[in-house]
Amino acid sequence: MRVQKWLFLGLVLGPVACTTGGSVPPYYDQGPVEQGVVPDQNLSDYVDPDIPPLKLDGRPDKGPTPDSGPQPDMGLCGNKKVDEPAETCDKGITAGKEGACPQTTQDCDDGNSCTTESITGSFATCTAECAYTPVSNCCGNGLKESGEECDDGNVVDKDGCSNLCKLPGGHLLITEVAASPSEAEFVEIYNPSSATVALDNYYISDRIDYAYVVSSMSGVGTDFVARFPAGATIAAGAYVVVAPDALKFKMAYGKAPDYELKDSDTTVTNMVTPSTSSIGSQAGLTDNGELLMLFTWDGSSDLVKDVDYVVWKGSSAAFVYKTPTICVDGPDSDTTTSCYLADTDPTAQSFLVPAQQGGSLHRCNYLEGTETSSGGNGVTGHDETSEPFDGVGATWLRNPKTLKYRTPGGPAPIGFCPK
């Protein structure tokens, strides 16, 4: 029998006489022992070193438990707080609010068509996060890629690059006109493309019969058909300004135009008079009603090609109106005539109200709105006479008489055009 068992029994029962041998265990005092009191002995002398000491609950004491460090509080996920660093979100936060855990890719929609949304991590453990993968060759990512004519980093449809990453009509545009007072007149042209455009074969005219420049035209004192000089160019995203009189333009705006109709300033390049017509000695823009056509002609073909057109009308105005009955033979080697397609009937054409003294007309939609894009006489097949200059879907805006809103050589003033 083991010593410890005897010791326990001895403490409980007190002295016990041995029925055999008549001897008392040597670890008890021979004198009387008060019950419940352990004799004053060195118990270590009687403990078996091979047996672990007893704990108070009677089980062996295996020694201290190793320190495993602080344990995570598993109750944080769902407490409506994003507790760093364990959580990226909290499932207790209402969906749609800051810190809420995304559950579907719809929760991650950033409105960017050039990214694909996905979710990493887990909603259950408050580690869910939105992930975005770029879509290659995507219109609106700011990179001009295969099949795109432009990419300005957005899908706005009125800023010079369409929501399909196409250029506005693929051609130059008339973007501002000032017709009064006469000393402040000008025409502004813009290149929305990503490449420099040679202007050698480009013309501007305020004549309704401009298409006959290919054969013969009689000169008119206040009207003009004017070609850009050889070697002239317009850089990508740039503007050029043509004024009737460069000296008067300088006085009005404190700077020179790029080109002038009249030879008033030797420092400014003159527009060129076509061989079949002339630039009138009083050439300019009529305040109360006028048209402007930007067109191109290669010098030999039967037909000219419209590039851009704008018209304003007060008490009088003339509209461009070519029909299939207008057939012309140009200076090419054959004698066969070619005929135009039908323009929009003048009764259906849009027009602008003339600006007053100090005012101007600004293009606000560089994509030409609902202009008919096929079956026309335009350089890209558009019908340039169908553009909605005013009214529903208007592409232009009138500056009645505020001189500071004139911006020759630059875009319309900030905040002037509606968003």
C-alpha positions as CSV (number, residue, x, y, z in Angstrom):
1,M,0.0,0.0,0.0
2,R,1.3,3.4,-0.9
3,V,2.5,5.9,1.7
4,Q,0.2,8.7,0.5
5,K,-2.9,6.5,1.0
6,W,-1.8,5.7,4.4
7,L,-1.2,9.3,5.2
8,F,-4.7,10.3,4.1
9,L,-6.3,7.5,6.2
10,G,-4.2,8.5,9.1
11,L,-5.4,12.1,9.0
12,V,-9.0,11.1,8.8
13,L,-9.1,8.2,11.3
14,G,-6.4,9.1,13.7
15,P,-4.0,6.4,15.3
16,V,-4.9,2.9,14.1
17,A,-3.5,-0.2,15.8
18,C,-2.0,-2.8,13.7
19,T,-3.7,-6.2,14.1
20,T,-0.6,-8.0,13.1
21,G,2.8,-7.3,14.4
22,G,1.5,-4.7,17.0
23,S,3.7,-1.9,15.7
24,V,2.7,1.7,14.8
25,P,3.9,3.2,11.5
26,P,7.1,5.1,12.1
27,Y,5.7,8.4,10.7
28,Y,3.2,8.8,13.6
29,D,4.2,10.4,16.8
30,Q,3.9,8.0,19.7
31,G,2.1,10.6,21.7
32,P,-1.6,11.5,21.5
33,V,-2.7,13.2,18.4
34,E,-5.5,15.8,18.3
35,Q,-8.0,14.7,15.7
36,G,-7.9,16.6,12.4
37,V,-4.4,18.0,13.1
38,V,-1.6,16.8,11.0
39,P,1.4,15.9,13.1
40,D,4.3,18.2,12.7
41,Q,6.4,16.1,10.4
42,N,8.5,16.7,7.2
43,L,6.1,15.0,4.8
44,S,8.6,15.2,2.0
45,D,10.4,12.4,3.7
46,Y,7.5,10.1,3.0
47,V,6.5,11.1,-0.5
48,D,7.2,8.8,-3.4
49,P,9.1,10.9,-6.0
50,D,7.7,8.8,-8.8
51,I,4.1,9.9,-8.1
52,P,2.9,13.4,-9.0
53,P,1.6,15.4,-6.0
54,L,-2.2,15.5,-5.5
55,K,-4.1,18.6,-6.4
56,L,-7.0,19.8,-4.2
57,D,-9.5,18.1,-6.5
58,G,-7.7,14.8,-6.1
59,R,-6.2,14.7,-9.6
60,P,-2.5,14.8,-10.4
61,D,-1.1,18.3,-11.0
62,K,0.5,18.3,-14.4
63,G,2.2,21.7,-14.0
64,P,1.4,25.1,-15.5
65,T,-0.4,25.5,-18.8
66,P,1.9,27.0,-21.6
67,D,1.1,30.7,-22.4
68,S,-0.5,30.7,-26.0
69,G,-0.9,34.5,-26.1
70,P,-4.2,36.5,-26.3
71,Q,-7.0,34.8,-28.2
72,P,-9.1,36.8,-30.8
73,D,-12.4,38.1,-29.8
74,M,-14.8,36.3,-32.1
75,G,-17.6,38.5,-31.2
76,L,-16.3,41.6,-33.1
77,C,-17.7,40.5,-36.6
78,G,-21.2,41.8,-36.6
79,N,-20.8,44.5,-33.9
80,K,-21.5,47.2,-36.5
81,K,-18.0,48.5,-36.4
82,V,-15.0,47.8,-38.7
83,D,-12.4,46.6,-36.2
84,E,-9.0,46.7,-37.7
85,P,-6.9,44.8,-38.7
86,A,-9.0,41.7,-38.7
87,E,-12.0,43.2,-40.6
88,T,-12.4,44.9,-43.9
89,C,-16.1,45.4,-43.3
90,D,-18.8,44.5,-40.8
91,K,-21.8,42.4,-41.6
92,G,-23.8,44.2,-38.9
93,I,-23.7,47.5,-40.9
94,T,-26.7,48.1,-43.1
95,A,-26.1,47.5,-46.8
96,G,-25.3,50.6,-48.7
97,K,-23.7,52.4,-45.8
98,E,-20.0,52.9,-45.3
99,G,-18.3,49.9,-43.9
100,A,-21.0,47.4,-44.9
101,C,-19.9,44.1,-46.3
102,P,-20.6,43.6,-50.0
103,Q,-22.7,40.5,-50.7
104,T,-23.2,40.6,-54.5
105,T,-21.3,42.3,-57.3
106,Q,-24.1,44.8,-57.6
107,D,-22.9,46.2,-54.2
108,C,-19.6,46.8,-55.9
109,D,-20.9,48.6,-59.0
110,D,-18.7,51.7,-59.5
111,G,-20.6,52.9,-62.6
112,N,-17.4,52.3,-64.7
113,S,-18.1,50.2,-67.8
114,C,-14.3,49.7,-68.1
115,T,-14.0,47.5,-65.0
116,T,-15.5,44.1,-64.0
117,E,-16.6,43.9,-60.4
118,S,-16.0,40.9,-58.1
119,I,-15.8,40.1,-54.4
120,T,-12.9,38.7,-52.4
121,G,-12.9,37.5,-48.8
122,S,-16.0,36.4,-46.9
123,F,-19.2,38.1,-45.7
124,A,-19.4,35.7,-42.8
125,T,-16.0,36.6,-41.4
126,C,-16.3,40.3,-42.2
127,T,-13.4,40.2,-44.7
128,A,-15.4,40.8,-47.9
129,E,-13.9,43.4,-50.3
130,C,-14.8,44.7,-53.8
131,A,-12.2,44.0,-56.5
132,Y,-12.1,45.7,-59.9
133,T,-10.5,44.2,-63.0
134,P,-9.9,46.5,-66.0
135,V,-11.7,45.6,-69.2
136,S,-9.3,45.7,-72.2
137,N,-10.1,47.9,-75.2
138,C,-12.8,49.7,-73.4
139,C,-14.3,53.1,-74.4
140,G,-13.9,55.5,-71.5
141,N,-10.7,54.2,-70.0
142,G,-8.6,57.2,-71.3
143,L,-6.6,55.0,-73.7
144,K,-7.1,55.3,-77.5
145,E,-7.2,51.6,-78.5
146,S,-8.1,49.5,-81.5
147,G,-11.4,50.6,-83.2
148,E,-11.5,53.9,-81.3
149,E,-11.2,57.3,-82.9
150,C,-10.7,59.0,-79.5
151,D,-10.9,58.2,-75.8
152,D,-11.1,61.1,-73.3
153,G,-11.6,58.9,-70.2
154,N,-15.4,59.3,-69.9
155,V,-18.6,58.4,-71.8
156,V,-20.1,61.9,-71.9
157,D,-21.7,62.4,-75.3
158,K,-21.3,66.1,-75.9
159,D,-17.6,66.9,-75.3
160,G,-15.9,66.2,-78.5
161,C,-15.5,62.4,-78.1
162,S,-18.7,60.4,-78.0
163,N,-19.8,57.7,-75.6
164,L,-18.8,55.2,-78.3
165,C,-15.3,56.8,-78.6
166,K,-16.1,58.2,-82.0
167,L,-15.2,61.7,-83.2
168,P,-18.0,64.1,-83.9
169,G,-18.8,63.3,-87.5
170,G,-15.2,62.7,-88.2
171,H,-14.6,66.2,-89.4
172,L,-13.8,69.8,-88.5
173,L,-16.4,72.0,-86.8
174,I,-17.5,75.6,-86.8
175,T,-17.6,76.3,-83.1
176,E,-18.2,80.1,-82.6
177,V,-19.4,83.0,-84.8
178,A,-19.6,86.7,-84.1
179,A,-21.3,88.9,-86.7
180,S,-21.6,92.3,-84.9
181,P,-20.3,94.8,-84.6
182,S,-18.4,94.6,-87.9
183,E,-15.0,95.3,-86.4
184,A,-15.4,92.3,-84.1
185,E,-16.5,89.7,-86.6
186,F,-14.9,86.3,-86.7
187,V,-15.4,82.6,-87.5
188,E,-13.9,79.9,-85.3
189,I,-13.1,76.4,-86.4
190,Y,-12.1,73.5,-84.2
191,N,-10.3,70.2,-84.9
192,P,-11.8,67.5,-82.6
193,S,-9.7,64.7,-84.0
194,S,-6.4,63.3,-82.6
195,A,-4.5,64.2,-85.7
196,T,-3.4,67.4,-87.5
197,V,-5.6,68.2,-90.5
198,A,-4.2,69.9,-93.7
199,L,-6.4,72.8,-94.6
200,D,-5.2,73.3,-98.2
201,N,-8.5,72.1,-99.7
202,Y,-10.9,73.6,-97.1
203,Y,-13.1,76.6,-97.8
204,I,-15.5,78.8,-95.9
205,S,-18.4,80.7,-97.5
206,D,-21.5,82.7,-96.7
207,R,-22.9,82.2,-100.2
208,I,-26.0,80.0,-100.9
209,D,-24.5,79.1,-104.3
210,Y,-21.0,78.1,-102.9
211,A,-21.3,74.7,-104.6
212,Y,-20.7,76.3,-108.0
213,V,-17.2,77.2,-107.1
214,V,-16.2,74.1,-109.2
215,S,-17.3,75.9,-112.4
216,S,-18.0,79.6,-112.3
217,M,-19.3,82.2,-109.8
218,S,-19.7,85.9,-110.0
219,G,-18.3,88.1,-107.3
220,V,-20.5,89.8,-104.8
221,G,-19.2,92.7,-102.7
222,T,-20.3,91.6,-99.2
223,D,-20.0,87.8,-99.7
224,F,-17.1,85.5,-100.0
225,V,-15.8,82.1,-100.9
226,A,-12.4,81.8,-99.3
227,R,-9.8,78.9,-99.3
228,F,-7.2,78.3,-96.7
229,P,-3.7,78.9,-98.1
230,A,-1.4,76.2,-99.2
231,G,0.4,74.5,-96.3
232,A,-2.2,75.6,-93.7
233,T,-2.9,73.1,-91.0
234,I,-5.0,72.8,-87.8
235,A,-3.5,70.7,-85.0
236,A,-5.4,68.1,-83.1
237,G,-7.7,69.7,-80.5
238,A,-6.8,73.2,-81.8
239,Y,-8.8,76.2,-83.0
240,V,-8.2,78.6,-85.8
241,V,-9.9,82.0,-86.2
242,V,-10.7,83.7,-89.5
243,A,-11.6,87.4,-89.3
244,P,-12.7,89.7,-92.2
245,D,-10.3,92.4,-91.0
246,A,-7.3,91.6,-88.9
247,L,-6.5,95.1,-87.8
248,K,-10.1,95.7,-86.5
249,F,-10.0,92.3,-84.8
250,K,-6.8,93.2,-82.9
251,M,-8.5,96.4,-81.7
252,A,-11.5,94.4,-80.4
253,Y,-9.7,91.5,-78.8
254,G,-6.1,92.5,-78.2
255,K,-4.7,89.7,-80.3
256,A,-4.5,88.8,-84.0
257,P,-6.6,86.2,-85.8
258,D,-5.0,83.3,-87.5
259,Y,-6.3,84.3,-91.0
260,E,-8.1,87.3,-92.5
261,L,-10.3,87.8,-95.6
262,K,-8.9,91.3,-96.4
263,D,-5.3,92.3,-96.7
264,S,-5.4,94.7,-93.8
265,D,-2.4,93.4,-91.8
266,T,0.8,92.1,-93.3
267,T,1.6,90.1,-90.2
268,V,-1.6,88.0,-90.6
269,T,-1.9,85.3,-93.3
270,N,-4.6,86.0,-96.0
271,M,-7.3,83.5,-97.1
272,V,-7.1,82.7,-100.8
273,T,-9.5,83.8,-103.5
274,P,-10.7,80.9,-105.7
275,S,-10.1,81.3,-109.4
276,T,-13.8,81.1,-110.2
277,S,-14.9,83.7,-107.6
278,S,-13.7,86.5,-105.4
279,I,-13.6,87.7,-101.8
280,G,-15.8,90.8,-101.9
281,S,-14.2,94.1,-101.0
282,Q,-16.8,94.5,-98.2
283,A,-16.8,90.8,-97.3
284,G,-18.2,90.1,-93.9
285,L,-21.0,88.5,-91.9
286,T,-24.5,89.9,-92.1
287,D,-25.8,90.7,-88.6
288,N,-29.5,90.0,-89.1
289,G,-29.4,86.8,-91.1
290,E,-26.6,84.7,-92.6
291,L,-25.3,81.2,-93.3
292,L,-21.8,79.8,-93.0
293,M,-20.6,76.7,-94.7
294,L,-17.3,75.0,-94.2
295,F,-16.6,72.7,-97.1
296,T,-13.8,70.9,-98.9
297,W,-13.0,70.5,-102.6
298,D,-10.0,68.8,-104.2
299,G,-9.9,71.2,-107.1
300,S,-11.0,68.9,-109.8
301,S,-14.1,66.9,-108.8
302,D,-17.6,67.8,-109.9
303,L,-19.0,68.1,-106.4
304,V,-17.9,69.8,-103.2
305,K,-18.3,68.1,-99.8
306,D,-19.9,69.8,-96.9
307,V,-18.0,69.8,-93.6
308,D,-20.0,71.9,-91.2
309,Y,-22.9,74.4,-91.5
310,V,-24.6,77.0,-89.3
311,V,-27.4,79.5,-90.0
312,W,-28.9,82.4,-88.1
313,K,-32.1,84.2,-89.1
314,G,-33.7,87.5,-88.2
315,S,-36.0,89.2,-90.8
316,S,-34.1,87.5,-93.6
317,A,-31.8,84.5,-94.2
318,A,-30.9,82.1,-96.9
319,F,-30.7,78.4,-96.4
320,V,-28.4,76.0,-98.2
321,Y,-30.6,73.7,-100.2
322,K,-29.0,71.3,-102.7
323,T,-31.2,68.8,-104.6
324,P,-30.7,66.0,-107.1
325,T,-31.6,68.4,-109.8
326,I,-28.4,70.4,-109.2
327,C,-25.8,68.7,-111.4
328,V,-22.4,70.1,-112.1
329,D,-19.4,69.3,-114.2
330,G,-16.1,70.2,-112.6
331,P,-12.7,70.9,-114.1
332,D,-11.9,67.2,-114.4
333,S,-11.0,65.6,-117.7
334,D,-14.5,64.3,-118.5
335,T,-17.7,66.2,-119.5
336,T,-20.0,64.2,-117.4
337,T,-22.0,66.0,-114.7
338,S,-22.5,64.7,-111.2
339,C,-25.6,65.5,-109.1
340,Y,-26.1,66.3,-105.4
341,L,-28.2,64.4,-102.9
342,A,-31.1,66.1,-101.3
343,D,-30.4,68.5,-98.4
344,T,-33.0,69.1,-95.7
345,D,-35.8,71.2,-97.0
346,P,-35.5,74.9,-95.8
347,T,-38.9,74.7,-94.1
348,A,-37.6,71.9,-91.9
349,Q,-34.1,73.4,-91.2
350,S,-33.2,74.7,-87.8
351,F,-31.7,78.2,-87.3
352,L,-30.4,80.5,-84.6
353,V,-31.7,83.9,-83.5
354,P,-29.0,86.5,-84.3
355,A,-26.9,87.7,-81.5
356,Q,-27.0,91.4,-80.6
357,Q,-24.1,93.9,-80.5
358,G,-21.3,92.3,-78.5
359,G,-22.9,88.8,-78.6
360,S,-21.9,85.6,-80.3
361,L,-23.1,82.1,-81.2
362,H,-21.4,79.1,-79.5
363,R,-21.5,75.5,-80.4
364,C,-22.2,73.5,-77.2
365,N,-22.6,70.0,-78.6
366,Y,-19.6,68.8,-80.6
367,L,-21.4,65.7,-81.7
368,E,-24.0,67.6,-83.8
369,G,-27.0,66.1,-81.9
370,T,-29.6,64.3,-84.1
371,E,-28.0,65.3,-87.4
372,T,-28.8,62.8,-90.1
373,S,-25.7,60.6,-90.4
374,S,-26.3,59.1,-93.9
375,G,-27.6,59.9,-97.3
376,G,-26.2,63.5,-97.2
377,N,-23.7,65.7,-99.1
378,G,-21.3,65.8,-96.1
379,V,-17.7,64.7,-96.2
380,T,-18.6,61.7,-94.0
381,G,-22.1,61.2,-95.6
382,H,-23.9,63.3,-93.1
383,D,-26.6,65.8,-94.1
384,E,-25.0,68.9,-92.5
385,T,-28.2,70.9,-93.1
386,S,-30.2,68.7,-90.7
387,E,-28.4,69.7,-87.5
388,P,-30.7,71.0,-84.7
389,F,-29.0,74.3,-84.1
390,D,-31.8,75.5,-81.8
391,G,-34.9,74.0,-80.2
392,V,-35.1,70.4,-79.0
393,G,-31.7,68.8,-78.8
394,A,-30.0,72.2,-79.7
395,T,-26.3,72.0,-80.5
396,W,-25.7,75.7,-80.3
397,L,-26.4,78.4,-77.7
398,R,-26.8,82.1,-78.2
399,N,-24.8,84.7,-76.2
400,P,-27.1,87.7,-76.7
401,K,-24.8,90.6,-76.1
402,T,-22.1,89.8,-73.4
403,L,-18.7,90.6,-74.9
404,K,-16.8,88.7,-72.2
405,Y,-18.5,85.5,-73.4
406,R,-16.8,85.8,-76.8
407,T,-13.8,83.4,-76.7
408,P,-12.2,83.4,-80.2
409,G,-9.5,80.7,-80.3
410,G,-10.8,78.8,-77.3
411,P,-13.8,76.8,-76.0
412,A,-17.0,78.4,-74.7
413,P,-16.7,80.0,-71.3
414,I,-16.9,77.6,-68.3
415,G,-20.5,77.2,-67.3
416,F,-21.9,78.8,-70.4
417,C,-23.0,75.6,-72.1
418,P,-25.7,73.4,-70.3
419,K,-24.5,70.1,-69.0
